């Protein structure tokens, strides 16, 4: 059993305040970057303490799931503030300027920070990125995500998908074609965040051309996962939208049940931990690590 933490990690109060001060001209960009470096150091430390299998930089420089890629792409622009799902947070929804998009410069170390051990990267899924733009997931995959993936040094890339589970009568054909264009590089996992993946499973979610599939088990029944799949199951067992702390023994027990259905399981949050405070997120990560250790002891 593996464990790691995809998505955007919460920033410390010090970093949030420094960012606000920069917007108001009260501090310097260098001071903000120093705070961000401190946050990254603490995040790496907690992941190592928890014994996670792959490290993340927590996307600490990302304003939202899309903005850095939008700003680096010809043919895209940031649009109006849009509520993210049913949360109290907002993001600048991507908008298209024409019918063609091209990533002009892959994101540098500010957005994909170097790490001292095996790492993974989170990027938006081509379907999520295309929502509201009028572009196809294939166009986003070919013009934006593929050139970014070609520059990524990672053991795994998690494609975050917050919208598909909430779409009316979703079809997976366009997404499957888009994902085909992204194969040949790092291993890929498609994570369905904050939603019931059951209907998508019935439509062939586990047949998509990816190495792993993520499921939010706070919204999806465990029995929805097809038995015997050889894909890595990213099991969303930490509730990223709730400050209540999970019991590591219960997480380990649930992970054990999943291992009876599928070959490979990775314990993860069910979405971005940015919706809880840094202190809560840190404790959730540590409990995730304890759950993995508990399962390893039971299996020994």
C-alpha positions in Angstrom: 0.0 0.0 0.0 1.3 3.5 -0.9 0.4 6.9 0.3 0.9 10.4 -1.0 -0.9 13.8 -1.2 -1.9 15.2 -4.6 -3.3 18.7 -5.2 -2.8 22.1 -3.7 -1.6 22.2 -0.1 -2.6 25.0 2.2 -0.2 27.9 2.7 0.9 29.0 6.1 -0.7 32.1 7.6 2.7 33.8 7.3 2.8 33.1 3.5 -0.8 34.2 3.0 -0.1 37.5 4.8 3.1 38.0 2.9 1.2 37.6 -0.4 -1.4 40.1 0.7 1.3 42.5 1.7 3.0 42.2 -1.7 -0.3 43.0 -3.4 -0.5 46.2 -1.3 3.1 47.2 -1.8 4.1 46.5 1.8 6.8 43.8 1.1 9.0 42.5 -1.7 8.7 39.6 -4.0 11.9 38.2 -2.5 10.4 38.2 1.0 7.4 36.3 -0.3 9.6 33.7 -2.0 11.5 33.3 1.3 8.2 32.5 3.1 7.2 30.1 0.3 10.6 28.3 0.6 10.0 27.9 4.3 6.5 26.4 3.6 8.0 24.0 1.1 10.7 22.9 3.6 8.0 22.2 6.2 5.9 20.3 3.7 8.8 18.1 2.7 9.6 17.5 6.3 6.0 16.3 7.2 5.8 14.0 4.2 9.1 12.4 5.1 8.0 12.1 8.7 4.8 10.4 7.5 6.7 8.0 5.4 4.9 8.9 2.1 6.1 7.1 -1.0 6.2 10.1 -3.3 6.8 13.8 -2.5 4.9 16.8 -3.7 5.8 20.5 -3.6 2.2 21.2 -2.7 1.7 23.6 -5.7 2.4 26.4 -3.2 2.9 28.9 -6.1 -0.3 28.0 -7.9 -3.2 30.4 -7.4 -5.6 27.6 -8.6 -5.5 24.5 -10.6 -5.3 26.3 -13.9 -3.8 29.8 -13.7 -0.1 29.2 -14.2 -0.7 27.1 -17.3 -3.3 29.6 -18.6 -0.8 32.5 -18.2 1.9 30.5 -20.1 -0.4 29.6 -23.0 -1.1 31.5 -26.2 -4.8 31.3 -27.0 -6.0 31.3 -23.3 -6.7 34.0 -20.8 -8.0 34.2 -17.3 -11.7 34.9 -17.1 -14.1 36.0 -14.4 -14.0 34.9 -10.8 -16.0 31.6 -10.6 -17.0 29.7 -7.6 -15.2 26.4 -7.3 -17.8 23.7 -7.0 -19.9 24.4 -3.8 -16.9 25.7 -1.8 -16.4 29.3 -0.5 -13.3 29.7 -2.8 -13.1 31.2 -6.3 -10.8 30.8 -9.3 -10.3 32.6 -12.6 -12.0 30.3 -15.1 -9.9 29.8 -18.3 -11.2 31.4 -21.4 -10.1 30.7 -25.0 -9.0 33.4 -27.5 -9.6 31.6 -30.7 -9.5 27.9 -31.7 -5.8 27.1 -31.1 -3.8 27.0 -28.0 0.0 26.6 -27.5 2.0 26.4 -24.3 4.7 29.0 -25.0 7.0 28.0 -22.1 6.7 25.0 -19.8 6.4 25.9 -16.2 9.7 26.4 -14.5 11.0 25.6 -11.0 8.8 28.3 -9.4 5.7 26.1 -10.2 7.4 22.7 -10.3 9.9 22.9 -7.5 12.9 20.5 -7.3 12.6 17.9 -4.5 15.1 15.8 -2.8 13.5 12.4 -3.5 11.0 10.6 -5.8 8.3 13.1 -6.6 4.9 13.3 -8.4 3.2 16.3 -10.0 -0.4 17.4 -10.1 -1.9 19.0 -13.2 -5.4 19.6 -14.4 -7.2 16.9 -16.3 -7.8 17.8 -20.0 -11.6 17.7 -19.4 -11.5 20.0 -16.4 -9.2 22.4 -18.2 -11.5 22.5 -21.2 -14.7 23.3 -19.3 -16.2 26.6 -20.4 -13.5 27.3 -23.0 -15.2 25.9 -26.1 -12.1 23.8 -26.7 -12.0 20.1 -26.8 -10.1 18.1 -24.1 -7.9 16.9 -27.0 -6.9 20.4 -28.0 -5.9 21.1 -24.4 -4.0 17.9 -24.1 -2.1 18.4 -27.3 -1.4 22.2 -27.0 -0.9 22.6 -23.3 -0.5 19.5 -21.2 1.6 17.4 -23.6 4.4 20.0 -23.9 4.3 20.4 -20.1 4.5 16.7 -19.5 7.5 16.4 -21.8 9.5 18.7 -19.4 8.3 17.0 -16.1 10.7 14.8 -14.2 8.3 12.8 -12.0 7.5 9.2 -11.1 3.8 10.0 -11.5 1.5 12.8 -12.8 -1.9 13.0 -11.2 -4.5 14.7 -13.5 -7.0 16.3 -11.2 -10.6 16.1 -12.3 -13.1 18.0 -10.2 -15.9 18.6 -12.8 -16.6 15.3 -14.6 -18.5 13.6 -11.8 -20.9 16.5 -11.7 -21.5 16.8 -15.5 -24.9 15.8 -16.9 -24.6 12.5 -18.8 -20.9 12.6 -19.1 -19.2 10.7 -22.0 -15.7 9.5 -21.6 -14.9 9.3 -25.3 -13.3 12.8 -25.7 -11.4 12.4 -22.5 -10.1 9.0 -23.5 -8.8 10.4 -26.8 -7.2 13.3 -25.0 -5.5 11.0 -22.5 -4.1 8.9 -25.4 -2.2 12.0 -26.5 -0.5 12.2 -23.1 0.8 8.7 -23.0 4.4 7.8 -23.5 5.9 9.9 -20.7 5.5 9.7 -16.9 2.9 7.4 -15.5 -0.6 9.0 -15.4 -3.4 8.8 -12.9 -6.8 10.5 -13.3 -8.2 11.6 -9.9 -12.0 12.2 -9.7 -12.1 14.7 -6.8 -15.1 15.7 -4.6 -17.8 13.6 -6.4 -19.4 10.2 -6.9 -17.3 8.3 -9.4 -19.8 5.4 -9.5 -21.6 6.5 -12.7 -18.3 7.2 -14.4 -17.1 3.7 -13.5 -20.2 2.3 -15.3 -19.2 4.3 -18.3 -15.6 2.9 -18.4 -13.6 5.1 -16.0 -11.2 2.2 -15.2 -10.8 1.5 -18.9 -9.2 4.9 -19.7 -5.6 4.9 -20.9 -4.1 5.8 -17.6 -2.0 3.9 -15.0 -4.2 4.9 -12.0 -7.6 6.2 -11.1 -8.6 8.3 -8.1 -11.9 7.9 -6.3 -13.5 10.0 -3.6 -14.7 7.4 -1.1 -16.6 10.0 0.9 -19.0 10.2 -2.1 -18.4 6.8 -3.8 -19.2 3.3 -2.6 -16.3 1.0 -2.3 -18.3 -1.6 -4.3 -18.3 0.7 -7.3 -14.6 0.0 -7.9 -14.3 -3.0 -10.3 -12.8 -6.0 -8.7 -9.4 -7.2 -10.1 -8.4 -4.0 -11.9 -4.7 -3.7 -12.4 -4.7 0.1 -12.2 -3.4 1.9 -9.2 -6.4 2.9 -7.1 -5.9 6.4 -5.6 -8.2 5.9 -2.6 -9.6 9.2 -1.4 -9.8 8.4 2.3 -8.8 11.8 3.8 -11.7 14.3 3.7 -10.1 17.5 2.4 -13.2 19.6 3.1 -13.5 18.7 6.7 -11.3 19.6 9.7 -12.3 16.5 11.6 -9.2 14.2 11.9 -9.4 10.7 10.6 -8.5 7.6 12.7 -5.5 5.9 11.2 -6.8 2.5 12.3 -10.0 3.0 10.4 -8.1 4.2 7.3 -5.9 1.1 7.4 -8.9 -1.1 7.8 -10.7 0.5 4.9 -7.5 0.2 2.8 -7.3 -3.5 3.6 -10.9 -3.9 2.3 -9.9 -2.2 -0.9 -6.9 -4.5 -1.3 -9.3 -7.4 -1.4 -10.8 -5.9 -4.5 -7.9 -4.4 -6.4 -4.2 -5.2 -6.8 -2.7 -1.8 -5.9 -3.9 0.9 -3.5 -2.5 4.3 -2.6 -4.1 6.3 0.2 -4.7 9.9 -0.7 -7.0 12.8 0.2 -10.3 13.1 -1.8 -9.2 16.5 -3.1 -7.0 19.4 -2.5 -6.1 19.9 1.2 -6.1 23.7 0.7 -9.6 23.8 2.0 -8.4 23.1 5.6 -5.8 25.0 7.6 -2.1 24.2 7.4 -2.1 22.8 10.9 -5.1 20.5 10.1 -3.6 19.4 6.8 -0.3 18.6 8.5 -2.0 16.3 11.0 -4.1 14.6 8.3 -0.9 13.9 6.4 0.7 12.3 9.5 -2.4 10.2 10.1 -2.3 9.1 6.5 1.3 7.9 7.1 0.2 6.1 10.3 -2.5 4.3 8.4 0.0 3.1 5.8 2.4 1.9 8.5 -0.5 0.2 10.3 -1.4 -1.7 7.2 2.2 -2.7 6.6 2.4 -4.2 10.1 -0.8 -6.1 9.6 0.5 -7.5 6.3 3.9 -8.5 7.7 
